[in-house]
């Protein structure tokens, strides 16, 4: 049994998936889904949701949704691992192996260059393009679909994006993922940087051909102003000038440059991503709670008539007639008990009904669509504890009969299928009987035991 979606967002996501599927392929076979939704009552939005969840479970979209979730988690873990390794690689590329002095501004460019460029690109996309997921967001969606490996998941990603567009939430969801991954990358770079500085001896220099040393002094002190407010060391002007001379080693300058590099990485690399990730998560959670199903969409106009007929929405205005037409095909009991016997398309050679105990209700023989629909409506409103379905095994187990048996079985707590013995003077083809048993087994339906009426009356064989 596939796990049902627990959160309102997941339920709305599946509803939107069914809507997209029906927009592309037309309305699905939804007679049973509509009946279940009408029997449960509630508002039109609630009925649309119940109908969609029933269809999603019946047609495999619910299983595909579970596979997509698994693929999304796997894709997320892969991206997290990539972010951690990339951050560590940035730190190693910035400091090197310690055999040569570290050019502080080359190191700073290695640590923060790509981060600042992608941050600028995210801001431009956010304000210029609106719901712009970025390359990482699109990569995550693509990987999620590939890892799901389920052809029925084709509408899940588009449905999620269309659902989030209601309140422009895709920018916040994908933004939280993007900034979260960069936060991991910069955090990994910072920790690796600290580990390397703690275990290796590095010298720091700066080099230039066309710029004066005053420019480097001003740039270094400007970048270090914010980190110095947090207590990080900052090289003085003389230390900065001295570091411009290759080969000059000052122990105090080493520690000051190391503190400056760590502080700048923290303030300009880790903190912006942390703040932006927190803002995106806050806006995402706030907008997610406000998502609602919109029953006024054009796709739901026909469903309104099928789920809430005018007689139910407006009330019956005409007075009741003095007499009702009587169906010559037979009638069904108005009150169904906890034990119910029903037969499907029996011919005149079968003696029916058998003698039944007082606690067992005979629902008759279902021969036409009207009888089937009426019985299914009654069973949906008042499901019996036990249902015994009698079939003539001389007939072939066609798909229509098996589908009807399946619908009836879902309306009862326990169901058995009674394959009737042939009438006197008739024989039963063993191959056809085997076909019935095989079809019932494939459908997950239980055949009746040697005493079907005893099971129906008492619940045991």
C-alpha positions in Angstrom: 0.0 0.0 0.0 1.6 3.3 -1.1 2.0 5.9 1.7 -0.5 8.7 1.5 0.7 12.3 1.3 0.7 13.9 4.7 1.2 17.6 4.1 -1.3 19.9 2.4 1.5 20.9 -0.1 1.9 17.2 -1.2 -1.8 16.8 -1.6 -2.1 19.9 -3.7 0.9 18.8 -5.7 -0.8 15.5 -6.6 -4.1 17.4 -7.4 -2.2 19.7 -9.8 -0.5 16.6 -11.3 -3.8 15.0 -12.1 -5.1 18.3 -13.5 -2.1 18.6 -15.9 -2.5 15.0 -16.9 -6.2 15.5 -17.8 -5.4 18.7 -19.6 -3.1 16.8 -21.9 -5.0 13.5 -22.2 -8.6 14.4 -21.5 -10.7 13.4 -18.5 -9.9 10.1 -16.9 -12.3 7.2 -16.1 -13.4 8.7 -12.8 -16.9 7.3 -12.0 -15.7 5.6 -8.9 -13.5 8.5 -7.9 -16.4 10.9 -8.2 -18.7 8.6 -6.3 -16.2 8.4 -3.4 -15.7 12.1 -3.4 -19.5 12.8 -3.4 -20.1 10.3 -0.6 -17.4 12.0 1.6 -19.1 15.4 1.2 -17.5 18.7 2.0 -16.7 21.7 -0.2 -15.9 21.5 -3.9 -12.2 21.9 -3.2 -12.2 19.0 -0.8 -14.1 16.8 -3.2 -11.7 17.7 -6.1 -8.8 16.8 -3.8 -10.3 13.5 -2.8 -11.1 12.6 -6.4 -7.5 13.5 -7.5 -5.9 11.4 -4.7 -8.1 8.4 -5.6 -7.1 8.7 -9.2 -3.4 9.2 -8.3 -3.4 6.0 -6.2 -5.4 4.0 -8.8 -3.3 5.0 -11.8 0.2 5.0 -10.2 0.8 8.7 -9.8 1.0 8.3 -6.0 3.7 5.6 -6.4 5.5 7.9 -8.9 5.3 10.7 -6.5 7.0 8.5 -3.9 9.7 7.6 -6.4 10.2 11.3 -7.2 10.6 12.1 -3.5 13.3 9.4 -3.3 15.0 10.7 -6.4 14.9 14.3 -5.0 16.5 13.2 -1.8 19.2 11.3 -3.7 19.8 14.3 -5.9 20.0 16.6 -2.9 22.6 14.3 -1.2 24.6 14.3 -4.4 24.6 18.1 -4.6 25.5 18.4 -0.9 28.5 16.1 -1.4 29.5 18.1 -4.4 29.2 21.4 -2.4 31.3 20.0 0.4 34.1 18.7 -1.9 34.0 21.9 -3.9 34.4 24.1 -0.8 37.4 22.0 0.4 38.9 22.2 -3.1 38.6 26.0 -3.1 40.6 26.2 0.1 43.3 23.8 -1.1 43.6 25.8 -4.4 43.8 29.1 -2.4 46.7 28.1 -0.1 48.5 25.5 -2.0 51.0 23.1 -0.4 52.9 25.6 1.6 56.1 25.4 -0.4 55.6 28.8 -1.9 54.3 32.1 -0.4 50.6 32.6 -0.8 49.5 35.6 -2.9 46.8 36.9 -0.6 44.6 38.4 -3.3 44.9 35.4 -5.6 43.9 33.3 -2.6 41.0 35.6 -1.9 39.9 35.4 -5.5 40.0 31.6 -5.4 37.9 31.5 -2.2 35.3 34.1 -3.1 35.4 34.8 -6.8 32.9 32.2 -8.1 30.7 32.7 -5.0 30.4 36.4 -5.6 29.8 36.0 -9.3 27.0 33.4 -8.8 25.5 35.6 -6.0 25.4 38.6 -8.4 23.8 36.3 -11.1 21.2 35.2 -8.6 20.3 38.8 -7.7 20.1 39.8 -11.4 17.9 36.8 -12.1 15.7 37.3 -9.1 14.9 41.0 -9.9 15.0 40.8 -13.7 13.4 37.4 -14.4 11.2 36.8 -11.4 10.9 33.1 -10.7 14.4 32.3 -11.8 15.6 29.0 -10.3 19.2 29.2 -11.4 21.4 26.5 -12.8 21.6 24.6 -9.5 17.8 24.6 -9.1 17.2 23.3 -12.6 20.0 20.7 -12.1 18.2 19.5 -8.9 14.9 19.1 -10.7 16.5 17.3 -13.6 18.4 14.9 -11.4 15.3 14.3 -9.3 13.4 13.2 -12.4 16.2 11.0 -13.6 16.7 9.3 -10.3 13.0 8.7 -10.0 13.2 6.3 -13.0 9.4 6.3 -13.4 7.7 7.3 -16.6 4.5 8.2 -14.6 6.4 11.0 -13.0 6.5 13.1 -16.2 3.9 15.6 -14.9 5.3 15.9 -11.3 8.0 18.5 -11.8 5.8 20.8 -14.1 2.9 20.4 -11.6 5.1 21.5 -8.7 6.4 24.6 -10.5 2.9 25.6 -11.7 1.6 25.1 -8.1 4.4 27.3 -6.7 3.7 30.0 -9.3 0.4 30.8 -7.6 2.3 32.8 -5.0 5.6 33.0 -6.8 7.1 30.5 -4.4 9.5 28.8 -6.8 12.0 31.6 -6.4 12.0 31.1 -2.6 12.2 27.2 -2.7 14.9 27.0 -5.2 16.6 30.0 -3.7 16.7 28.2 -0.3 18.3 25.2 -2.0 20.9 27.3 -3.9 22.0 29.4 -0.9 22.0 26.3 1.3 24.4 24.5 -1.1 26.6 27.6 -1.3 26.5 27.9 2.5 27.8 24.3 2.8 30.5 25.0 0.2 31.7 28.2 1.9 31.5 26.5 5.3 33.6 23.6 4.0 36.1 26.1 2.5 36.3 27.9 5.8 36.8 24.8 7.9 39.4 23.5 5.4 41.2 26.9 5.5 41.4 26.8 9.3 42.7 23.2 9.2 45.4 24.1 6.7 46.5 27.2 8.6 46.6 25.3 11.8 48.8 22.5 10.4 51.0 24.2 7.9 53.3 27.2 7.9 52.3 29.7 5.2 53.9 32.9 4.1 51.8 35.7 2.6 52.7 38.2 -0.1 51.2 40.5 -2.6 52.6 41.3 -6.0 51.9 44.0 -8.6 53.4 45.6 -11.6 51.3 48.7 -12.3 49.6 49.4 -9.0 51.3 51.2 -6.0 51.5 49.7 -2.5 49.1 52.4 -1.2 46.3 50.8 -3.3 46.9 47.4 -1.7 47.0 49.0 1.8 43.6 50.7 1.2 42.0 47.6 -0.3 43.2 45.3 2.5 42.0 47.6 5.3 38.7 48.2 3.5 38.0 44.5 3.2 39.1 43.8 6.7 37.0 46.5 8.3 33.9 44.4 8.9 35.8 41.3 10.1 37.9 43.4 12.5 34.6 44.4 14.2 34.1 40.7 15.0 37.6 40.4 16.5 39.6 39.1 13.5 43.1 40.3 13.1 44.0 42.7 10.4 47.6 43.5 9.3 48.8 47.0 9.8 49.9 49.3 7.1 53.6 48.6 7.7 53.0 44.8 7.7 51.0 45.1 4.4 53.9 47.1 2.8 56.5 44.7 4.1 54.5 41.8 2.6 55.0 43.3 -0.8 58.7 42.4 -0.6 59.2 38.8 -1.6 61.2 36.8 0.9 60.7 39.1 3.9 59.3 37.0 6.7 57.5 38.6 9.6 56.0 36.2 12.2 53.4 38.7 13.3 52.4 39.4 9.7 51.8 35.7 9.1 49.2 35.5 11.9 47.6 38.8 10.9 47.2 37.8 7.3 45.8 34.4 8.3 43.2 36.1 10.6 42.4 38.6 7.8 41.9 35.8 5.3 39.6 33.8 7.6 37.6 36.8 8.6 37.0 38.0 5.0 36.0 34.5 4.0 33.5 34.3 6.9 32.0 37.8 6.5 31.8 37.9 2.7 31.4 34.2 1.9 29.5 32.4 4.7 27.4 35.2 6.2 25.6 36.4 3.0 24.6 32.9 2.1 23.4 32.2 5.6 21.2 35.3 5.7 19.8 34.7 2.2 19.1 31.1 2.9 17.2 32.1 6.1 15.2 34.7 4.3 14.3 32.2 1.5 13.2 29.6 4.0 11.1 32.1 5.9 9.4 33.3 2.8 8.9 29.8 1.6 7.2 28.6 4.8 5.0 31.7 4.9 3.9 31.3 1.3 3.5 27.5 1.5 0.9 27.8 4.3 -1.2 30.1 2.1 -1.4 27.8 -0.8 -5.0 26.8 -1.7 -6.7 24.8 -4.4 -8.5 27.2 -6.8 -11.9 25.5 -7.8 -12.6 28.4 -10.3 -9.9 27.2 -12.7 -11.4 26.3 -16.2 -10.3 22.7 -15.8 -12.6 22.3 -12.8 -15.8 23.7 -14.3 -16.9 20.3 -15.7 -16.0 18.7 -12.4 -18.3 21.0 -10.5 -21.3 19.6 -12.4 -20.1 16.0 -11.8 -19.2 16.4 -8.1 -21.9 18.7 -7.1 -25.0 18.4 -9.4 -27.4 21.3 -9.3 -29.9 19.4 -7.2 -27.3 19.1 -4.5 -25.9 22.6 -4.7 -29.2 24.4 -5.0 -31.7 22.1 -3.4 -34.6 20.3 -5.1 -37.4 22.9 -5.8 -40.1 20.8 -7.5 -42.6 18.9 -5.3 -42.3 15.2 -5.2 -44.5 13.3 -7.8 -47.4 11.2 -6.5 -45.8 8.0 -7.9 -42.3 7.0 -9.2 -41.7 4.9 -12.3 -40.9 1.2 -11.5 -37.9 -0.5 -13.2 -38.8 -3.8 -14.7 -35.1 -4.9 -14.3 -35.4 -5.4 -10.6 -34.8 -3.1 -7.6 -32.3 -2.9 -4.9 -33.0 -2.7 -1.1 -32.9 0.8 0.3 -31.2 -0.3 3.6 -28.2 -2.5 3.3 -27.0 -4.6 6.2 -23.5 -5.6 7.5 -23.6 -8.8 5.4 -24.5 -8.4 1.8 -24.8 -10.9 -1.1 -24.8 -9.7 -4.7 -24.7 -11.5 -8.0 -23.3 -10.4 -11.4 -25.1 -11.3 -14.6 -26.6 -14.7 -13.8 -28.7 -16.3 -16.4 -32.0 -18.1 -15.9 -30.4 -21.5 -15.4 -29.0 -20.5 -12.1 -31.4 -20.8 -9.2 -31.2 -17.5 -7.4 -31.3 -16.3 -4.7 -30.3 -19.1 -2.3 -31.9 -19.4 1.1 -30.3 -16.7 3.3 -30.2 -16.1 7.0 -32.1 -13.2 8.4 -29.0 -11.1 9.0 -27.9 -11.3 5.3 -29.2 -8.9 2.7 -29.8 -9.9 -0.9 -28.8 -7.1 -3.3 -30.1 -9.0 -6.3 -28.5 -9.6 -9.6 -26.7 -6.7 -11.3 -27.6 -6.7 -14.9 -27.5 -3.1 -16.0 -25.6 0.1 -15.5 -28.3 1.8 -13.5 -28.4 -1.0 -10.9 -24.6 -1.0 -10.6 -24.4 2.7 -10.1 -27.2 2.7 -7.5 -25.6 -0.2 -5.5 -22.2 1.4 -5.6 -23.6 4.7 -4.4 -25.3 2.9 -1.5 -22.2 0.9 -0.6 -20.0 4.0 -0.7 -22.3 5.8 1.8 -22.8 2.6 4.0 -20.0 0.1 3.5 -20.9 -3.4 4.7 -18.7 -5.5 7.0 -18.8 -8.5 4.6 -19.6 -8.6 0.9 -20.0 -11.9 -1.1 -20.0 -11.4 -4.9 -21.5 -14.4 -6.8 -20.3 -15.0 -10.4 -20.9 -17.6 -13.0 -17.6 -19.2 -13.8 -19.0 -20.5 -17.1 -18.6 -16.9 -18.4 -15.1 -15.5 -19.2 -13.5 -13.2 -16.6 -13.6 -10.2 -18.8 -12.1 -6.8 -17.8 -15.5 -5.2 -17.3 -16.6 -7.8 -14.8 -13.3 -7.8 -12.9 -13.4 -4.0 -12.8 -16.9 -4.1 -11.3 -15.8 -6.7 -8.8 -12.9 -4.5 -7.8 -15.1 -1.4 -7.3 -17.5 -3.4 -5.2 -14.7 -4.9 -3.1 -13.3 -1.4 -2.3 -16.7 -0.5 -0.8 -16.6 -3.3 1.9 -14.4 -4.1 4.8 -14.0 -7.7 3.6 -15.0 -9.3 0.3 -15.1 -12.8 -1.1 -15.9 -13.9 -4.7 -18.2 -16.9 -4.9 -17.6 -18.9 -8.1 -21.0 -20.7 -8.4 -21.2 -24.4 -9.2 -22.7 -25.2 -12.6 -26.5 -26.0 -12.7 -27.6 -29.6 -13.0 -26.9 -31.0 -16.5 -24.1 -28.4 -17.1 -20.4 -28.8 -17.0 -17.6 -26.4 -16.1 -14.6 -26.0 -18.2 -11.5 -26.5 -15.9 -9.4 -24.1 -18.1 -12.0 -21.3 -17.7 -12.2 -21.9 -13.9 -8.4 -21.7 -13.8 -8.6 -18.4 -15.7 -11.0 -17.1 -13.0 -8.7 -18.0 -10.2 -5.7 -16.5 -12.0 -7.6 -13.3 -12.7 -8.8 -13.0 -9.0 -5.2 -13.6 -7.8 -3.9 -10.8 -10.1 -6.5 -8.5 -8.8 -5.8 -9.2 -5.2 -9.3 -10.6 -4.6 -10.0 -13.6 -2.4 -12.2 -16.5 -3.6 -14.8 -17.8 -1.3 -14.1 -20.9 0.7 -16.2 -24.1 0.8 -18.9 -22.5 2.9 -19.4 -19.0 1.5 -22.8 -18.3 3.1 -21.4 -19.3 6.5 -18.5 -16.8 6.0 -21.0 -14.2 5.0 -23.2 -14.7 8.1 -20.5 -15.2 10.7 -17.2 -14.0 9.2 -15.5 -17.4 9.2 -15.4 -20.4 7.0 
